[in-house]
Amino acid sequence: MKQTLKAVALAIGCSLAAAPAGAASQGVQLTPLDKNFTLQVLGSGGPISDDQRASSSEVIWWKGKSRILIDAGGGVYLRFGQAGAKLEEVDFIGITHFHTDHVTDLPALLKGAYFFERSDPLDLAGPEAGSAFPSMSGYFDALFNKEKGAYAYLSGFKDGTDGLFPITLIDVPYRGPKPHTVYQQDGLTITALGIPHGDVPCLAYRIQSAEGSIVISADQNGSNPAFLDFARGADILVMPLAIHEGADPVSASLHAKPSVVAKIAAEVNPKLLVLNHWMGLGLSRKSEALDIVKSQFRGQVIAARDLSSYPVSSVKESTHE
């Protein structure tokens, strides 16, 4: 029965591929990307739809392919396709934490595996369990367990049946000051470090290559000094700017205020600071927040939008390295 499911899916995929161009929905037209070593923001928004953006996600292009995906919040399924990214090219998916605006589109993206052939494994990392949140392996089991999973009909992802490629699950420790290597292949090394986001187990990721480095911080309040060493020397630093300077204490226990983001950026000193995780209230005070950040950090600052892209080579050229 399971093999039949994939056979049907592949047949549907072939029929769609053969359909006239006008029969398929059209994505947005994008400027051709530099895909050598490039950060592309798929989702620059947060957990509330008033920002009119997809929730959090970034794709890293490497050697012409969409190799790395960080997070998969709501709306990212659409942005992933619009960017021209392909699941069959992705070697590593890193989930920062299990808030819905960072992970809810993951099963929708993985479902695409039924429509192509692939034998290479995919590494899927996320934090260990803590507080009210599961580990990566626990979350995956809740989705795809054959008996009780939310998507039990897709249990081939978990048990290796259904003709699907293998998925390696990685539960990453988030306590302690030391980063953990979670991926090392084809000239890329990815490390992960726990960052403080209230009581939510949460990770930041650093993607290192001979071409440079990209650090992606998920939601954090900015109180962990180990993050400064983890991010220092990055060509591109991605930081959330989810709240304004006058935010209440509860919000500030989860997210860094603009002044805190500014201090982190000034200490890390990236060549480019990309700000994301915008929400409606924050967007209404965006100019004020950017002024605060720029008052302490003198480097390049960009407020991300969905599908915006930042080649590391261009960042280095603009700083005359």
C-alpha positions in Angstrom: 0.0 0.0 0.0 2.8 2.4 0.9 4.7 1.8 -2.4 1.4 2.4 -4.2 1.1 5.8 -2.4 4.5 6.9 -3.8 3.8 5.5 -7.2 0.6 7.5 -7.4 2.4 10.6 -6.2 5.1 10.2 -8.8 2.5 9.7 -11.5 0.7 12.9 -10.5 4.0 14.8 -10.5 4.8 13.6 -14.0 1.4 14.6 -15.3 1.8 18.1 -13.8 5.2 18.4 -15.3 3.7 17.6 -18.7 0.8 20.0 -18.3 0.7 23.2 -20.4 2.5 26.2 -18.8 -0.8 28.0 -18.3 -2.2 25.2 -16.3 0.2 25.5 -13.5 0.1 28.2 -10.9 2.8 30.8 -11.4 5.3 31.9 -8.8 6.9 35.3 -8.5 9.6 36.4 -10.8 13.0 36.9 -9.1 16.2 38.5 -10.0 18.7 35.7 -10.8 20.6 34.7 -7.6 24.2 34.4 -7.0 24.0 30.8 -5.7 27.7 30.2 -4.8 27.3 31.0 -1.0 24.2 33.1 -0.4 21.7 33.7 2.4 18.2 34.0 1.2 15.5 34.9 3.7 12.3 33.0 2.9 10.3 34.3 5.8 10.9 37.6 7.6 7.8 37.7 9.7 6.7 36.4 13.1 3.7 34.5 14.6 1.0 37.0 13.8 -0.4 37.5 10.3 -0.6 41.3 10.6 3.0 41.5 9.3 1.8 40.1 5.9 5.0 38.1 5.7 5.9 34.4 5.9 7.2 33.3 9.3 10.8 32.5 10.0 13.0 30.6 7.5 16.3 31.0 5.6 17.8 28.9 2.8 21.6 28.8 2.2 22.6 28.4 -1.5 25.9 26.6 -1.9 27.6 25.7 -5.2 24.5 26.5 -7.1 22.0 24.5 -5.0 19.7 25.0 -2.1 21.7 22.9 0.3 20.7 24.2 3.8 17.3 25.2 5.3 17.0 26.8 8.6 13.4 26.8 10.1 10.1 26.3 8.2 7.5 28.6 9.7 4.0 29.3 8.2 4.1 30.4 4.6 7.6 29.1 4.0 6.2 26.2 1.8 5.2 28.9 -0.7 8.3 31.0 -0.4 10.5 27.9 -0.8 9.0 27.2 -4.2 9.0 30.8 -5.2 12.8 31.0 -4.5 13.4 28.0 -6.8 14.7 25.9 -3.9 14.3 22.1 -4.2 13.9 19.5 -1.5 15.9 17.1 -3.5 18.9 19.4 -3.2 18.6 20.0 0.6 21.2 18.1 2.7 20.5 19.7 6.1 17.5 21.2 7.8 18.0 23.0 11.1 15.1 23.8 13.3 15.9 26.5 15.9 12.9 25.8 18.2 9.4 24.4 18.3 7.3 27.5 18.2 4.8 27.2 15.4 6.2 30.2 13.5 9.5 28.4 13.0 8.4 24.8 12.2 4.8 24.5 11.1 5.5 24.1 7.4 8.1 21.3 7.9 5.7 18.4 7.2 4.3 20.2 4.1 7.8 20.6 2.7 8.8 17.0 3.4 5.7 15.7 1.7 7.3 16.7 -1.6 9.7 13.7 -1.2 6.9 11.5 -2.6 7.3 13.3 -6.0 11.0 12.6 -6.8 13.6 9.9 -6.4 16.5 10.4 -4.0 18.9 8.1 -2.1 21.1 10.5 -0.3 20.2 11.0 3.4 18.9 14.3 4.8 20.1 15.5 8.2 17.3 17.1 10.4 18.5 18.8 13.6 16.7 20.6 16.4 17.1 21.1 20.1 16.8 18.5 22.8 13.5 18.4 24.8 12.9 20.9 27.5 10.1 22.6 29.4 6.9 22.0 27.4 8.7 21.3 24.2 9.8 18.1 22.5 13.1 17.1 21.1 13.6 17.0 17.3 13.2 13.2 17.4 10.1 13.5 19.6 8.6 16.1 17.3 9.3 13.9 14.3 7.7 10.9 16.1 4.6 13.0 16.9 4.2 13.8 13.2 5.0 10.5 11.5 4.6 7.6 14.1 2.9 4.7 12.3 0.4 4.2 15.1 -0.3 7.6 16.6 1.4 10.2 14.4 -0.5 13.2 13.2 0.4 12.2 9.7 0.6 8.4 10.2 -0.1 7.9 6.5 3.4 9.3 5.9 5.1 7.0 8.4 7.7 6.1 5.7 9.6 9.2 6.8 10.1 7.6 10.2 10.5 3.9 9.5 12.4 4.1 6.2 9.7 2.5 4.1 7.7 3.9 1.2 10.8 4.2 -1.0 11.8 7.4 0.7 15.4 8.7 1.3 16.7 8.2 4.9 16.4 11.0 7.4 19.0 11.3 10.2 17.5 13.0 13.3 19.8 15.0 15.5 18.8 16.2 19.0 21.2 19.0 19.8 22.0 20.0 23.4 21.0 23.6 24.1 22.4 24.0 27.6 26.0 25.0 28.2 28.4 27.4 26.5 29.9 25.2 23.9 28.7 24.8 20.3 28.0 21.4 18.7 28.9 20.4 15.2 25.8 19.1 13.5 26.8 18.9 9.9 30.1 18.6 8.0 30.1 17.9 4.3 31.1 19.3 0.8 33.0 22.2 2.2 30.3 23.3 4.7 30.5 23.0 8.5 27.4 23.8 10.6 27.6 24.3 14.4 24.7 25.0 16.8 24.6 26.8 20.1 21.8 27.1 22.7 20.4 30.6 23.0 18.0 32.0 25.7 14.4 32.4 24.6 12.5 32.3 27.9 12.1 28.7 28.9 12.0 27.5 25.2 14.9 25.3 24.1 16.4 27.2 21.2 19.4 27.1 18.9 21.5 29.5 16.7 23.3 28.1 13.7 26.6 29.0 12.2 27.3 27.9 8.6 31.0 28.0 7.8 32.8 27.6 4.4 36.0 28.6 2.8 34.0 31.5 1.2 33.0 32.9 4.6 30.4 32.4 7.4 26.8 33.1 8.1 25.3 33.1 11.6 21.5 32.8 12.0 20.2 33.6 15.5 16.7 32.6 16.2 14.6 34.3 18.9 16.7 35.2 21.9 16.8 37.8 24.7 20.5 38.4 24.2 21.6 37.4 27.7 24.1 34.6 26.8 27.6 35.9 26.4 28.6 32.6 24.7 26.7 33.7 21.6 29.1 36.6 21.1 32.1 34.2 20.7 29.9 31.9 18.6 29.0 34.6 16.1 32.2 36.7 16.1 33.8 37.0 12.7 30.7 36.2 10.8 30.3 37.8 7.4 26.5 37.9 7.8 24.7 37.9 11.1 20.9 37.4 11.1 19.2 38.7 14.2 15.5 39.0 15.1 14.1 42.4 15.8 10.7 41.2 17.1 10.0 43.9 19.7 10.4 47.6 20.2 12.4 49.4 22.9 9.5 49.9 25.2 8.3 46.3 25.2 7.0 44.8 28.4 9.2 42.6 30.6 7.6 39.3 29.5 8.4 40.1 25.8 11.9 41.2 26.8 12.5 37.8 28.5 11.8 36.2 25.1 13.2 38.7 22.6 16.1 41.2 22.5 15.2 44.8 22.5 16.7 47.0 19.7 19.4 48.3 22.1 20.4 44.7 23.0 20.5 43.7 19.3 22.7 46.8 18.8 25.2 45.8 21.5 25.4 42.2 20.2 26.1 43.5 16.6 28.7 45.9 17.8 30.5 43.2 19.7 30.2 40.5 16.9 31.0 43.1 14.2 29.6 41.3 11.2 30.1 42.7 7.7 26.3 42.7 7.3 23.6 42.7 9.9 20.3 41.3 8.6 17.2 42.0 10.8 14.2 39.8 10.6 11.2 38.4 12.5 9.2 41.5 12.0 5.7 41.8 13.4 2.9 44.4 12.9 3.7 46.4 16.1 7.4 46.3 15.5 6.9 47.4 11.9 5.0 50.4 13.0 8.1 51.5 15.0 10.6 50.2 12.5 12.4 53.5 11.9 12.9 54.0 15.6 14.3 50.5 16.1 16.7 50.8 13.2 18.0 54.1 14.5 18.7 52.5 17.9 20.6 49.7 16.2 22.6 52.0 14.0 23.5 54.2 16.9 25.8 51.5 18.2 26.6 49.3 15.2 28.4 51.2 12.4 28.3 48.4 9.8 25.8 47.6 7.1 22.3 47.0 8.4 19.4 45.6 6.3 15.8 45.0 7.3 15.0 41.7 5.6 12.0 41.1 3.4 10.7 37.7 2.2 12.9 36.3 -0.6 15.6 38.9 -0.2 19.1 37.5 -0.8 22.6 38.3 0.4 25.6 36.7 -1.3 28.6 36.5 1.0 30.9 37.5 -1.9 29.0 40.8 -2.4 29.1 41.5 1.3 32.9 41.1 1.3 33.3 43.2 -1.8 31.3 46.1 -0.3 33.6 46.1 2.7 36.7 46.0 0.4 38.0 42.8 1.9 
